Amino acid sequence: MSSGPDATQAAGPAGTATAAATAGAGAPAELTIADLVPHAGSMCLLERIVGWDDTHVQLATQSHARADNPLRHAGRLSVVMLCEYGAQATAVHGGLLAACTGGRAPPGFLVSLREVTLTDVALEQLAGEIDVQATRLHGDGSGWQYTFAVSHQGRLLASGRTAIMLRREPPRDS
């Protein structure tokens, strides 16, 4: 997995850390996570790219502990919301791969979660970063399939498999 000199740098607000961890992998280093996911503001849950290669991405974040996390309900962050963290990791990876060829990943829709396992834990009380990893199983012009794993200090919190359907651009009238 490639990583750059700034890969361990502390992140700013969610999604603002640059893709410095992509140095040497062909993606522009000035990309931010917010450039790679279809979310903005506090809904951009991932903060830092730790490393990535053609099939895998590893990210880190502390957004689970933030009071303004938009997925919180009544002050709690349900562990099932970690599936969204995994889905955003797939978007980051797809965006990095597309950037390597000078393009942008098309918009995608999460259409399936399978084989999801969750650990009963109070996420908002976990100190420090959580680790979010995604591994590409399949990808073509119509969609992507990934596995994901979310952990904290080596303890697996959530894992599963995502299926993303890519939106095709409508044909242009000539």
ChimeraX attribute file (.defattr): number of C-alpha atoms within 10 A of each C-alpha:
attribute: neighborCount
match mode: 1-to-1
recipient: residues
	/A:1	14
	/A:2	15
	/A:3	19
	/A:4	17
	/A:5	10
	/A:6	17
	/A:7	21
	/A:8	15
	/A:9	14
	/A:10	10
	/A:11	18
	/A:12	11
	/A:13	14
	/A:14	22
	/A:15	27
	/A:16	18
	/A:17	23
	/A:18	23
	/A:19	27
	/A:20	24
	/A:21	26
	/A:22	27
	/A:23	19
	/A:24	12
	/A:25	20
	/A:26	14
	/A:27	21
	/A:28	17
	/A:29	15
	/A:30	13
	/A:31	18
	/A:32	20
	/A:33	30
	/A:34	21
	/A:35	19
	/A:36	24
	/A:37	25
	/A:38	16
	/A:39	14
	/A:40	13
	/A:41	12
	/A:42	16
	/A:43	19
	/A:44	23
	/A:45	28
	/A:46	30
	/A:47	24
	/A:48	31
	/A:49	33
	/A:50	24
	/A:51	23
	/A:52	24
	/A:53	16
	/A:54	14
	/A:55	16
	/A:56	20
	/A:57	24
	/A:58	23
	/A:59	26
	/A:60	24
	/A:61	21
	/A:62	20
	/A:63	24
	/A:64	29
	/A:65	20
	/A:66	14
	/A:67	13
	/A:68	12
	/A:69	19
	/A:70	15
	/A:71	17
	/A:72	16
	/A:73	9
	/A:74	5
	/A:75	12
	/A:76	16
	/A:77	22
	/A:78	16
	/A:79	18
	/A:80	15
	/A:81	15
	/A:82	25
	/A:83	22
	/A:84	15
	/A:85	26
	/A:86	27
	/A:87	24
	/A:88	24
	/A:89	30
	/A:90	29
	/A:91	24
	/A:92	28
	/A:93	29
	/A:94	24
	/A:95	22
	/A:96	29
	/A:97	21
	/A:98	17
	/A:99	18
	/A:100	14
	/A:101	10
	/A:102	11
	/A:103	12
	/A:104	15
	/A:105	19
	/A:106	19
	/A:107	15
	/A:108	19
	/A:109	15
	/A:110	16
	/A:111	11
	/A:112	11
	/A:113	16
	/A:114	11
	/A:115	10
	/A:116	15
	/A:117	15
	/A:118	17
	/A:119	14
	/A:120	10
	/A:121	12
	/A:122	13
	/A:123	19
	/A:124	19
	/A:125	12
	/A:126	14
	/A:127	12
	/A:128	14
	/A:129	18
	/A:130	24
	/A:131	24
	/A:132	29
	/A:133	27
	/A:134	30
	/A:135	22
	/A:136	19
	/A:137	14
	/A:138	11
	/A:139	15
	/A:140	9
	/A:141	11
	/A:142	12
	/A:143	18
	/A:144	20
	/A:145	21
	/A:146	24
	/A:147	22
	/A:148	26
	/A:149	23
	/A:150	24
	/A:151	18
	/A:152	17
	/A:153	11
	/A:154	9
	/A:155	11
	/A:156	15
	/A:157	21
	/A:158	23
	/A:159	23
	/A:160	19
	/A:161	22
	/A:162	26
	/A:163	22
	/A:164	21
	/A:165	20
	/A:166	18
	/A:167	14
	/A:168	12
	/A:169	8
	/A:170	6
	/A:171	6
	/A:172	5
	/A:173	4
	/A:174	3
